[in-house]
Amino acid sequence: MGAPAHSVSAKFLPFPRFAVPGDCGRLITWVNGHPRFISCEAGKVLEESILTCEDHELVPKCANFVRK
């Protein structure tokens, strides 16, 4: 899976990352052409602007996310 050259996803090449729509606790990374889910650790949520897990207090959109 390719990533646009100047996107946040491209920062992680050769294993680009992408947000999972509607999911504050996971993202997808592509490894050797295959998708892999990455789950944020307890108390962390995905900050879509940097595609990294951060403390839930720092991500207002996901402040009330509870891992199931």
PyMOL CGO cylinders between C-alpha atoms (Angstrom):
from pymol import cmd
from pymol.cgo import CYLINDER

trace = [
    CYLINDER, 0.00, 0.00, 0.00, 1.47, 3.33, -0.98, 0.3, 1, 1, 1, 1, 1, 1,
    CYLINDER, 1.47, 3.33, -0.98, 1.27, 6.58, 0.90, 0.3, 1, 1, 1, 1, 1, 1,
    CYLINDER, 1.27, 6.58, 0.90, 1.16, 10.07, -0.62, 0.3, 1, 1, 1, 1, 1, 1,
    CYLINDER, 1.16, 10.07, -0.62, 4.71, 11.47, -0.63, 0.3, 1, 1, 1, 1, 1, 1,
    CYLINDER, 4.71, 11.47, -0.63, 4.19, 14.33, 1.84, 0.3, 1, 1, 1, 1, 1, 1,
    CYLINDER, 4.19, 14.33, 1.84, 1.57, 12.71, 4.07, 0.3, 1, 1, 1, 1, 1, 1,
    CYLINDER, 1.57, 12.71, 4.07, 1.90, 11.75, 7.72, 0.3, 1, 1, 1, 1, 1, 1,
    CYLINDER, 1.90, 11.75, 7.72, 1.61, 8.11, 6.60, 0.3, 1, 1, 1, 1, 1, 1,
    CYLINDER, 1.61, 8.11, 6.60, 4.74, 8.47, 4.45, 0.3, 1, 1, 1, 1, 1, 1,
    CYLINDER, 4.74, 8.47, 4.45, 6.75, 9.47, 7.54, 0.3, 1, 1, 1, 1, 1, 1,
    CYLINDER, 6.75, 9.47, 7.54, 6.62, 5.81, 8.58, 0.3, 1, 1, 1, 1, 1, 1,
    CYLINDER, 6.62, 5.81, 8.58, 7.81, 4.32, 5.27, 0.3, 1, 1, 1, 1, 1, 1,
    CYLINDER, 7.81, 4.32, 5.27, 8.57, 1.55, 4.47, 0.3, 1, 1, 1, 1, 1, 1,
    CYLINDER, 8.57, 1.55, 4.47, 5.72, 0.63, 6.84, 0.3, 1, 1, 1, 1, 1, 1,
    CYLINDER, 5.72, 0.63, 6.84, 3.11, 3.39, 6.31, 0.3, 1, 1, 1, 1, 1, 1,
    CYLINDER, 3.11, 3.39, 6.31, 0.42, 3.91, 8.95, 0.3, 1, 1, 1, 1, 1, 1,
    CYLINDER, 0.42, 3.91, 8.95, -3.23, 4.80, 8.51, 0.3, 1, 1, 1, 1, 1, 1,
    CYLINDER, -3.23, 4.80, 8.51, -6.02, 5.60, 10.95, 0.3, 1, 1, 1, 1, 1, 1,
    CYLINDER, -6.02, 5.60, 10.95, -8.91, 3.16, 11.28, 0.3, 1, 1, 1, 1, 1, 1,
    CYLINDER, -8.91, 3.16, 11.28, -12.04, 5.28, 10.66, 0.3, 1, 1, 1, 1, 1, 1,
    CYLINDER, -12.04, 5.28, 10.66, -14.12, 5.58, 13.83, 0.3, 1, 1, 1, 1, 1, 1,
    CYLINDER, -14.12, 5.58, 13.83, -11.61, 3.70, 16.01, 0.3, 1, 1, 1, 1, 1, 1,
    CYLINDER, -11.61, 3.70, 16.01, -9.70, 5.72, 18.61, 0.3, 1, 1, 1, 1, 1, 1,
    CYLINDER, -9.70, 5.72, 18.61, -7.72, 2.72, 19.82, 0.3, 1, 1, 1, 1, 1, 1,
    CYLINDER, -7.72, 2.72, 19.82, -6.11, 1.28, 16.70, 0.3, 1, 1, 1, 1, 1, 1,
    CYLINDER, -6.11, 1.28, 16.70, -4.30, 2.07, 13.50, 0.3, 1, 1, 1, 1, 1, 1,
    CYLINDER, -4.30, 2.07, 13.50, -3.18, 0.02, 10.51, 0.3, 1, 1, 1, 1, 1, 1,
    CYLINDER, -3.18, 0.02, 10.51, 0.38, -0.38, 9.31, 0.3, 1, 1, 1, 1, 1, 1,
    CYLINDER, 0.38, -0.38, 9.31, 1.39, -2.11, 6.09, 0.3, 1, 1, 1, 1, 1, 1,
    CYLINDER, 1.39, -2.11, 6.09, 4.20, -4.67, 6.34, 0.3, 1, 1, 1, 1, 1, 1,
    CYLINDER, 4.20, -4.67, 6.34, 5.39, -6.39, 3.19, 0.3, 1, 1, 1, 1, 1, 1,
    CYLINDER, 5.39, -6.39, 3.19, 2.10, -5.57, 1.46, 0.3, 1, 1, 1, 1, 1, 1,
    CYLINDER, 2.10, -5.57, 1.46, -0.10, -6.88, 4.27, 0.3, 1, 1, 1, 1, 1, 1,
    CYLINDER, -0.10, -6.88, 4.27, -2.16, -4.84, 6.74, 0.3, 1, 1, 1, 1, 1, 1,
    CYLINDER, -2.16, -4.84, 6.74, -1.44, -5.20, 10.45, 0.3, 1, 1, 1, 1, 1, 1,
    CYLINDER, -1.44, -5.20, 10.45, -3.49, -3.65, 13.23, 0.3, 1, 1, 1, 1, 1, 1,
    CYLINDER, -3.49, -3.65, 13.23, -1.65, -1.81, 15.99, 0.3, 1, 1, 1, 1, 1, 1,
    CYLINDER, -1.65, -1.81, 15.99, -3.57, -1.26, 19.23, 0.3, 1, 1, 1, 1, 1, 1,
    CYLINDER, -3.57, -1.26, 19.23, -2.77, 1.60, 21.55, 0.3, 1, 1, 1, 1, 1, 1,
    CYLINDER, -2.77, 1.60, 21.55, -1.81, 0.59, 25.08, 0.3, 1, 1, 1, 1, 1, 1,
    CYLINDER, -1.81, 0.59, 25.08, -4.23, 1.15, 27.97, 0.3, 1, 1, 1, 1, 1, 1,
    CYLINDER, -4.23, 1.15, 27.97, -4.90, 4.84, 28.62, 0.3, 1, 1, 1, 1, 1, 1,
    CYLINDER, -4.90, 4.84, 28.62, -3.70, 5.87, 25.15, 0.3, 1, 1, 1, 1, 1, 1,
    CYLINDER, -3.70, 5.87, 25.15, -5.63, 6.72, 21.99, 0.3, 1, 1, 1, 1, 1, 1,
    CYLINDER, -5.63, 6.72, 21.99, -4.71, 7.44, 18.39, 0.3, 1, 1, 1, 1, 1, 1,
    CYLINDER, -4.71, 7.44, 18.39, -3.82, 11.02, 17.56, 0.3, 1, 1, 1, 1, 1, 1,
    CYLINDER, -3.82, 11.02, 17.56, -4.68, 10.99, 13.85, 0.3, 1, 1, 1, 1, 1, 1,
    CYLINDER, -4.68, 10.99, 13.85, -2.64, 14.08, 13.00, 0.3, 1, 1, 1, 1, 1, 1,
    CYLINDER, -2.64, 14.08, 13.00, 0.61, 12.27, 13.89, 0.3, 1, 1, 1, 1, 1, 1,
    CYLINDER, 0.61, 12.27, 13.89, -0.57, 8.61, 13.66, 0.3, 1, 1, 1, 1, 1, 1,
    CYLINDER, -0.57, 8.61, 13.66, 0.82, 7.85, 17.10, 0.3, 1, 1, 1, 1, 1, 1,
    CYLINDER, 0.82, 7.85, 17.10, -0.80, 6.75, 20.36, 0.3, 1, 1, 1, 1, 1, 1,
    CYLINDER, -0.80, 6.75, 20.36, -1.01, 9.54, 22.95, 0.3, 1, 1, 1, 1, 1, 1,
    CYLINDER, -1.01, 9.54, 22.95, -2.58, 10.03, 26.39, 0.3, 1, 1, 1, 1, 1, 1,
    CYLINDER, -2.58, 10.03, 26.39, -6.35, 10.27, 25.95, 0.3, 1, 1, 1, 1, 1, 1,
    CYLINDER, -6.35, 10.27, 25.95, -6.39, 13.69, 27.68, 0.3, 1, 1, 1, 1, 1, 1,
    CYLINDER, -6.39, 13.69, 27.68, -4.37, 15.09, 24.75, 0.3, 1, 1, 1, 1, 1, 1,
    CYLINDER, -4.37, 15.09, 24.75, -6.85, 13.93, 22.10, 0.3, 1, 1, 1, 1, 1, 1,
    CYLINDER, -6.85, 13.93, 22.10, -10.21, 15.67, 22.73, 0.3, 1, 1, 1, 1, 1, 1,
    CYLINDER, -10.21, 15.67, 22.73, -11.95, 13.74, 19.96, 0.3, 1, 1, 1, 1, 1, 1,
    CYLINDER, -11.95, 13.74, 19.96, -11.20, 10.48, 21.80, 0.3, 1, 1, 1, 1, 1, 1,
    CYLINDER, -11.20, 10.48, 21.80, -11.27, 11.69, 25.41, 0.3, 1, 1, 1, 1, 1, 1,
    CYLINDER, -11.27, 11.69, 25.41, -14.16, 9.35, 26.31, 0.3, 1, 1, 1, 1, 1, 1,
    CYLINDER, -14.16, 9.35, 26.31, -12.83, 6.30, 24.44, 0.3, 1, 1, 1, 1, 1, 1,
    CYLINDER, -12.83, 6.30, 24.44, -12.90, 3.10, 26.49, 0.3, 1, 1, 1, 1, 1, 1,
    CYLINDER, -12.90, 3.10, 26.49, -11.09, -0.01, 25.26, 0.3, 1, 1, 1, 1, 1, 1,
    CYLINDER, -11.09, -0.01, 25.26, -13.50, -2.93, 24.93, 0.3, 1, 1, 1, 1, 1, 1,
]
cmd.load_cgo(trace, "trace")
